[in-house]
Amino acid sequence: MSMREIKLCLLGDSGVGKSSLVVRFVNDKFTANLESTIGASFMSKTLVVNDTSYKFQIWDTAGQEKYRGLAPMYYRGAAAAIVVYDVTREASFQTLKDWIRELKQYGSDNIVLAIAGNKCDLEDLREVSTRTALEYAEENNAIFCETSAKTAHNVSQIFTLITQRLPSESLLPQSLTDSGSIQLQHRSSASPSGKKNCCKH
Ligand SMILES: Nc1nc2c(ncn2[C@@H]2O[C@H](COP(=O)(O)OP(=O)(O)OP(=O)(O)O)[C@@H](O)[C@H]2O)c(=O)[nH]1
């Protein structure tokens, strides 16, 4: 079995459930009332997909505005980013758009972008429609899943979809792929069929 190490970071507004998604993925647990993250936190988890072992090095960033300037340290050199919004909070979807714009401008050239519309268990409180978010994800060539850290809906699926989109360069040792500097090139906006990049909602 081959082994790949994947640096991944999570970004998004405070309270959207980034830490809860990581804890669900890594420990398969949910805690109502997690403390807000300070700075960032790190966890690692290995996922086996099609006879390849993917070791995710997960950087969970703090969503509060005061930590915003730290984010480049975590997304720089990342092979993938999951940008999270809360389906019950429209403002968090606007913040997500800011993060996607920033990642496209300053993230690695071939970074895999994934969008998670979290808290989809709270259907009665929904403010962001699936259709709006799916269209936005397709325009931006991003994977899209509605997730629930509470029920585990689509949580491991989003990581599996990411493994399927990784370019072959991510298989090289980090020292060869991470230039250590912020890259400014624009990414191709060519968008393959969005369907296979989406979780079932
Ligand atoms: N109902 C529901 N609540 C959730 C879900 N995910 C997270 N929460 C709750 O939302 C709150 C915020 O979750 P966190 O995981 O701390 O959010 P965060 O994005 O890491 O926040 P920061 O660390 O401040 O950036 C907590 O009270 C969680 O229990 C979910 O899928 N469903």
The ligand as a Gaussian input file, in Angstrom:
#p B3LYP/6-31G(d) Opt

LIG

0 1
 N      -26.231000      21.373000      15.551000
 C      -24.928000      21.404000      15.241000
 N      -24.074000      22.105000      16.000000
 C      -22.767000      22.113000      15.650000
 C      -22.285000      21.401000      14.520000
 N      -20.952000      21.601000      14.424000
 C      -20.612000      22.390000      15.449000
 N      -21.683000      22.702000      16.199000
 C      -21.701000      23.559000      17.393000
 O      -21.315000      24.872000      16.999000
 C      -20.503000      25.466000      17.996000
 C      -19.177000      25.952000      17.400000
 O      -18.438000      24.826000      16.991000
 P      -16.839000      24.856000      16.852000
 O      -16.424000      23.540000      16.295000
 O      -16.199000      25.292000      18.129000
 O      -16.666000      26.034000      15.782000
 P      -15.301000      26.614000      15.134000
 O      -15.615000      26.919000      13.719000
 O      -14.154000      25.683000      15.381000
 O      -15.113000      27.975000      15.956000
 P      -13.751000      28.826000      16.217000
 O      -12.814000      27.918000      16.964000
 O      -14.199000      30.010000      17.048000
 O      -13.235000      29.254000      14.885000
 C      -20.315000      24.418000      19.107000
 O      -21.235000      24.698000      20.141000
 C      -20.655000      23.124000      18.422000
 O      -21.177000      22.168000      19.314000
 C      -23.232000      20.652000      13.738000
 O      -22.922000      20.009000      12.728000
 N      -24.535000      20.700000      14.155000

